[in-house]
Amino acid sequence: MKKTGWGIIGPGGIAHRFLNDLPRCRQADLAAVASRSYDRARIFADQYHFRKSYGSYDEILLDPAVDIIYIATPHPQHHDLAIRCLKAGKAVLCEKPAAVHAAQIREMIDCARQNNVFFMEAMWTRFFPVNQRVKALIDSGALGAVTLIEADFGFGRWNAGKVDHPENRLYSLDLAGGSLLDVGVYCVSYATWLKGEKPAAVKALATKLETGVDGMTACLFQYADGTMAVLRSSISQTTRQTAMIYCEKATIEVPDFWHPAKAVIQYADGKRPPETIEDDYTRDGSTGYHYEAEAVMSCLAEGAVQCPVMDWQQSIEIIELLDQIREETGLRYPSDHP
């Protein structure tokens, strides 16, 4: 079996978490790491046993052993880096959100299409077995129609406007910081994926911190059939990080929905006991990124340029929704078009 040569651009925190799991994939070949700092690339490469390290992004694009590049830099850098990779013929797995605004994601996808190269936004949440089974159960209609979706993702502590570390990317407008693009994207993507369509109406409110980023954002979606979604994100306090999916015949609770190990089904008729969907992916030290990586490598082996679980149109629609939410809340970044 031919192995897939992986390259990493941006050896930071999220890349470390990804590399906790990528070596678990037998078909993954750890080819190269690139950073603007050669020493940083070398240290990361040595830690995870990559064969090569580069002190520039141009060098990794010329490496014939690299089949796909995982872009793990802050999201304002995703657009330019992805286009450079795609033009060089390298498949791309780009961390979420793949772009800061919709114009960028459209350009990235147009570039992938024109060069016939694989591109996917790294929404790892969708690939967990528990979420896959929840999605299949909803799509089967066995629980009746979905009527309401709730999801929240918050971390940190209450911070009434004061930012202790304004230099952190989370608090920087220049780096498109704040709760919406960092963790709110999980809630927006999850609701839209489960419902299978974009909402017909969007309302949103945000509480901003002193640096101008959103410390908290709350969104209300209404779909064409009347179904609603209530979504909340925060970098000011820790929340339950749970999704609740209300159907006509049952309710599904998904703790830690963005990386779940279980989901609990409660039936509305009271005649059936609760059922639990479980997959303890952590039992061997995994964090779950291998599910996404394996799906990507399967697509590459089949010659596909997009993944049906997270295809190009879905990425466009999700970032369009993020743009709508930002318009509602008056949240703008320096990289936005005038």
C-alpha distance (Angstrom), angle and dihedral (degrees) to the residues before:
residue distance angle dihedral
M1 . . .
K2 3.81 . .
K3 3.76 112.7 .
T4 3.80 124.2 -133.2
G5 3.79 115.1 -120.4
W6 3.80 110.8 -134.2
G7 3.77 125.5 -157.2
I8 3.81 124.8 -171.6
I9 3.80 125.3 -149.0
G10 3.79 112.6 -169.9
P11 3.83 110.8 25.6
G12 3.81 95.9 -154.7
G13 3.80 135.7 122.6
I14 3.80 98.8 -59.0
A15 3.82 91.1 46.7
H16 3.81 89.7 54.7
R17 3.80 89.9 54.0
F18 3.79 91.7 47.3
L19 3.80 90.6 50.6
N20 3.79 90.9 52.9
D21 3.80 84.8 73.0
L22 3.80 110.5 22.4
P23 3.84 93.6 78.7
R24 3.82 87.4 58.4
C25 3.82 88.2 69.3
R26 3.80 106.7 88.8
Q27 3.79 93.2 -154.0
A28 3.84 93.5 53.8
D29 3.80 118.0 104.3
L30 3.82 114.1 -165.0
A31 3.78 99.5 -138.1
A32 3.81 111.7 160.7
V33 3.81 148.8 -16.3
A34 3.81 126.1 -149.4
S35 3.78 132.1 -166.3
R36 3.79 135.7 156.0
S37 3.82 83.5 -112.1
Y38 3.80 113.3 62.5
D39 3.81 91.8 -159.8
R40 3.80 91.2 54.2
A41 3.81 91.2 49.3
R42 3.80 91.8 47.3
I43 3.81 94.3 49.9
F44 3.81 91.0 50.0
A45 3.82 92.4 45.3
D46 3.81 91.7 50.0
Q47 3.80 92.2 48.2
Y48 3.81 93.8 54.3
H49 3.82 98.7 29.4
F50 3.80 99.6 -113.0
R51 3.78 112.3 168.2
K52 3.81 97.4 -131.7
S53 3.79 140.4 25.2
Y54 3.78 128.1 -163.3
G55 3.78 134.7 -163.0
S56 3.80 93.8 -150.1
Y57 3.78 136.5 44.4
D58 3.82 93.0 -129.6
E59 3.80 91.0 64.4
I60 3.80 95.7 56.7
L61 3.81 90.2 49.6
L62 3.81 89.0 59.8
D63 3.81 94.8 49.6
P64 3.84 108.0 108.5
A65 3.82 91.2 -159.5
V66 3.82 90.8 65.9
D67 3.81 113.1 89.3
I68 3.81 99.3 165.0
I69 3.78 133.5 19.7
Y70 3.79 123.6 -148.4
I71 3.81 107.2 -149.3
A72 3.80 107.7 -151.1
T73 3.80 101.6 163.4
P74 3.85 123.9 117.7
H75 3.81 109.0 -68.2
P76 3.84 98.4 -107.7
Q77 3.82 86.5 67.8
H78 3.81 95.8 50.2
H79 3.80 98.4 86.0
D80 3.80 98.9 55.4
L81 3.81 94.6 38.5
A82 3.80 94.2 48.6
I83 3.79 92.4 50.6
R84 3.80 91.2 49.5
C85 3.80 90.4 50.7
L86 3.80 94.4 46.2
K87 3.80 93.0 48.4
A88 3.80 87.7 52.1
G89 3.82 89.5 55.0
K90 3.80 95.2 -109.3
A91 3.80 118.9 139.8
V92 3.81 112.5 -124.0
L93 3.79 135.1 -141.8
C94 3.80 103.2 -175.9
E95 3.79 123.5 -165.7
K96 3.78 118.1 -115.3
P97 2.92 130.3 -61.0
A98 3.77 88.2 37.9
A99 3.80 90.6 -161.9
V100 3.79 140.5 11.4
H101 3.81 95.2 -125.4
A102 3.78 139.4 8.0
A103 3.81 97.3 -99.5
Q104 3.79 89.0 61.7
I105 3.81 96.2 49.6
R106 3.80 91.2 48.5
E107 3.81 90.6 53.5
M108 3.81 91.0 48.1
I109 3.79 93.0 50.5
D110 3.81 92.6 44.3
C111 3.81 87.5 54.0
A112 3.82 91.8 50.2
R113 3.80 90.1 49.1
Q114 3.80 94.4 47.3
N115 3.80 92.5 48.9
N116 3.83 94.3 39.1
V117 3.81 91.0 -128.0
F118 3.81 129.5 143.3
F119 3.80 116.9 -102.6
M120 3.80 129.9 174.2
E121 3.77 136.8 167.3
A122 3.81 108.1 -125.6
M123 3.80 100.3 -118.5
W124 3.82 93.8 155.9
T125 3.82 92.2 175.1
R126 3.79 92.5 78.3
F127 3.80 94.3 58.2
F128 3.81 99.8 58.3
P129 3.82 110.6 112.3
V130 3.82 92.2 -126.9
N131 3.80 91.7 54.7
Q132 3.79 91.3 44.1
R133 3.81 89.7 54.8
V134 3.81 92.9 45.3
K135 3.81 90.0 51.4
A136 3.82 92.1 48.0
L137 3.81 91.1 48.9
I138 3.80 92.2 51.3
D139 3.80 92.7 45.7
S140 3.82 91.0 50.3
G141 3.81 90.7 64.0
A142 3.80 91.4 -133.9
L143 3.80 91.0 129.0
G144 3.78 95.3 41.6
A145 3.77 125.3 -117.8
V146 3.80 122.5 -25.5
T147 3.81 110.4 -110.2
L148 3.82 104.0 173.6
I149 3.81 137.5 12.1
E150 3.79 123.9 -165.3
A151 3.80 125.0 -175.3
D152 3.79 133.4 164.7
F153 3.79 133.1 -177.2
G154 3.77 119.1 -179.8
F155 3.78 135.8 149.1
G156 3.79 136.7 172.4
R157 3.79 129.5 43.4
W158 3.79 134.0 -67.1
N159 3.78 109.1 -75.3
A160 3.81 113.8 -179.3
G161 3.78 96.5 -153.5
K162 3.80 97.7 -54.8
V163 3.81 116.6 113.9
D164 3.79 116.0 -159.4
H165 3.81 95.2 -166.5
P166 3.83 108.6 29.0
E167 3.80 90.3 168.1
N168 3.83 90.5 66.9
R169 3.82 112.3 105.1
L170 3.83 90.3 -124.0
Y171 3.81 90.0 67.2
S172 3.81 98.6 39.7
L173 3.80 122.2 103.0
D174 3.81 88.7 -165.0
L175 3.82 88.4 60.5
A176 3.84 93.1 43.2
G177 3.80 90.1 -112.2
G178 3.77 129.4 171.0
S179 3.77 135.7 87.7
L180 3.81 100.7 -70.3
L181 3.80 100.2 64.2
D182 3.78 94.8 30.9
V183 3.82 101.6 50.0
G184 3.80 107.6 -13.4
V185 3.79 87.9 73.7
Y186 3.82 88.0 68.1
C187 3.81 91.2 57.7
V188 3.81 94.1 45.3
S189 3.80 92.8 47.0
Y190 3.80 93.7 45.6
A191 3.82 95.4 51.2
T192 3.79 93.1 44.8
W193 3.80 92.4 47.6
L194 3.80 94.4 49.4
K195 3.80 92.8 45.6
G196 3.80 92.5 43.5
E197 3.79 95.9 -139.4
K198 3.79 144.7 60.7
P199 3.80 117.9 -93.1
A200 3.79 119.1 -103.7
A201 3.82 92.6 -139.3
V202 3.81 133.6 28.3
K203 3.81 129.1 -166.4
A204 3.79 124.4 176.6
L205 3.80 144.6 172.3
A206 3.79 129.9 -167.8
T207 3.79 137.4 -167.6
K208 3.79 109.6 -146.5
L209 3.78 128.8 -149.2
E210 3.78 123.9 -135.9
T211 3.81 92.7 -91.1
G212 3.81 89.9 59.1
V213 3.82 98.9 -107.7
D214 3.79 122.0 121.8
G215 3.78 112.0 -97.1
M216 3.80 89.8 -175.2
T217 3.80 133.2 12.2
A218 3.80 127.5 -173.9
C219 3.81 121.0 -167.6
L220 3.79 133.7 -169.7
F221 3.81 118.9 -161.7
Q222 3.79 126.7 -170.5
Y223 3.79 119.3 -166.8
A224 3.79 126.8 -151.5
D225 3.83 93.0 -97.9
G226 3.80 93.7 50.3
T227 3.81 96.6 -98.3
M228 3.79 111.8 142.7
A229 3.79 136.1 -154.4
V230 3.80 125.3 -157.5
L231 3.80 111.7 -162.0
R232 3.80 131.0 179.4
S233 3.79 133.8 -176.4
S234 3.80 132.0 -179.1
I235 3.77 143.7 173.1
S236 3.81 89.7 -176.8
Q237 3.80 101.4 68.3
T238 3.77 139.9 12.0
T239 3.80 115.3 -106.0
R240 3.81 133.6 -173.0
Q241 3.82 92.6 -90.6
T242 3.80 89.4 -146.0
A243 3.79 133.6 140.8
M244 3.81 123.2 -146.9
I245 3.79 119.0 -164.8
Y246 3.80 113.9 -166.8
C247 3.80 115.2 -158.8
E248 3.79 131.0 175.7
K249 3.80 92.8 -102.0
A250 3.80 104.5 26.3
T251 3.78 147.9 4.6
I252 3.80 122.9 -122.1
E253 3.80 118.9 -154.2
V254 3.82 116.0 -163.5
P255 3.82 113.1 -172.6
D256 3.81 113.2 -155.7
F257 3.80 87.1 8.3
W258 3.80 92.3 -176.3
H259 3.83 90.1 64.4
P260 3.81 106.2 6.9
A261 3.78 128.6 -175.6
K262 3.81 93.5 -175.0
A263 3.80 146.6 9.6
V264 3.81 126.7 -157.2
I265 3.82 122.8 -145.4
Q266 3.82 117.8 -155.4
Y267 3.82 114.2 -169.5
A268 3.80 117.9 -137.9
D269 3.83 95.7 -142.7
G270 3.81 92.3 63.2
K271 3.80 90.5 -138.3
R272 3.79 97.6 102.6
P273 3.77 124.9 58.6
P274 3.82 118.8 -119.3
E275 3.80 115.9 -82.7
T276 3.78 126.1 -145.9
I277 3.79 127.4 -149.6
E278 3.79 108.2 -156.3
D279 3.78 139.3 -177.8
D280 3.79 115.4 162.6
Y281 3.79 97.4 -159.4
T282 3.83 90.1 164.0
R283 3.81 94.8 67.3
D284 3.81 93.0 97.3
G285 3.81 96.8 36.9
S286 3.78 95.6 -89.1
T287 3.79 121.6 146.0
G288 3.81 93.9 -161.7
Y289 3.79 104.3 -106.5
H290 3.79 90.9 119.1
Y291 3.82 91.4 74.0
E292 3.78 90.5 63.1
A293 3.81 93.4 41.6
E294 3.80 92.8 51.0
A295 3.81 91.4 49.7
V296 3.79 90.3 51.7
M297 3.79 92.9 49.7
S298 3.82 90.7 49.1
C299 3.81 88.8 54.6
L300 3.79 91.3 49.7
A301 3.81 91.5 48.9
E302 3.80 89.2 53.2
G303 3.80 92.7 48.7
A304 3.82 92.7 -115.4
V305 3.79 120.3 153.3
Q306 3.81 95.6 -157.2
C307 3.78 137.5 28.9
P308 3.82 119.1 -121.0
V309 3.81 91.9 -142.3
M310 3.82 91.1 58.3
D311 3.78 106.6 13.2
W312 3.79 128.6 173.8
Q313 3.79 96.6 -97.7
Q314 3.79 91.5 53.7
S315 3.81 91.1 53.1
I316 3.80 90.2 50.5
E317 3.80 92.8 49.2
I318 3.81 94.2 47.7
I319 3.80 94.0 50.6
E320 3.80 89.6 45.8
L321 3.81 86.8 56.1
L322 3.80 91.2 49.2
D323 3.81 87.6 52.0
Q324 3.81 90.3 51.6
I325 3.79 91.3 50.1
R326 3.79 91.1 49.6
E327 3.79 90.4 49.3
E328 3.81 89.5 51.8
T329 3.81 92.4 50.2
G330 3.81 98.6 37.4
L331 3.79 92.7 -119.3
R332 3.81 111.8 156.3
Y333 3.81 133.4 171.5
P334 3.81 128.7 -154.8
S335 3.83 89.2 -114.1
D336 3.82 92.3 60.0
H337 3.78 118.4 107.6
P338 3.83 114.2 -103.3
